[in-house]
Amino acid sequence: MNKQTVVIALGGNALLRRGEPLEAGVQRHNIQIAVKAICEVAQNYKVVLVHGNGPQVGLLALQGLEYKQVAPYPLDVLGSETQGMIGYMLMQEFKNQMPDINATCMLTQMTVDPNDPAFLNPTKPIGPIYTQDEARTLAEKYNWTIKPDGDHFRRVVPSPEPTGIIEHQAITTLIEHGHLVICTGGGGIPVQYDNGQLVGVEAVIDKDMSAALLAKQLHADALLILTDTDAVYHDWGKSSQRALRNTTPSELSQYQFEQGSMGPKIQASCEFIKQGGKVVGIGALEDGLRILQGLAGTSITQG
């Protein structure tokens, strides 16, 4: 029996959790946990894995600023570095836990519109969290845009919407040959066409939006967004909060969700469903398979 295809979006904060040191050893430990959960899904589905890179790309940018002998590398190049770094760790751990699996990481370029209004309003958090005083000092030193992130502050950069996947055909071929494909990491390397030539763009694309676009282009059976909450909540953080277990884009349009966290996940989910997708599941990493089975998390359908 042919397995259904699911695109999984794994947050960068699942690999480097809030408040943890941004170290390779910590990331490897978290990847072991993430891969264990995804392997449960991979036994029942064809898996295409998209990962975030917010903490990682921010760390590389910080390290680059400290070495004064060369100009700092742009965000598109740093994004490609995170695809290789995180992809390597994921591939290795998949092989350790499922020796018979073919896990392949693809460096993936994602086109964006240079006139996207996101360039005028940076919203994508990257790097570590700071106190307000720390954030203000760094913003003045490096000309950063800083915005609140929960009780802390983080650097934010432009996050334009993805418009196309350059390596789409290669991804499809790998899936057809039974590979678990790790691609469009960090939302994909942001690029645009300039006089017919591909050039990098100073931005970080939201990985959930890229995962939704990828799922649509692959005609995937499901999109699974794994995060650090067990479901989508209305009135999150308030005494009136309640989990939305089964919902629709129409119902979700009535609510407000935080722009830097759940908001993009809801937007990506609704776009996928409106463009013909069957189901989106959102919930905790450890519940991945149960979310797809409708036993945990939030399920979003056309209704």
Secondary structure, DSSP 4 states (H G I P E B T S, - for coil): -PPPEEEEEE-HHHHS-TTS---HHHHHHHHHHHHHHHHHHHTTSEEEEEE--HHHHHHHHHHHHH-TTSPPPPHHHHHHHHHHHHHHHHHHHHHHH-TT--EEE---EEEE-TT-GGGGS--EEEEEEE-HHHHHHHHHHHT-EEEEETTEEEEEE--PPEEEETTHHHHHHHHHTT-EEE-SGGG-EEEEEETTEEEE-S----HHHHHHHHHHHHT-SEEEEEESSSSEEETTTSTT-EEESEE-HHHHTTS---TTTHHHHHHHHHHHHHTT--EEEEEEGGGHHHHHTTSSSEEE---
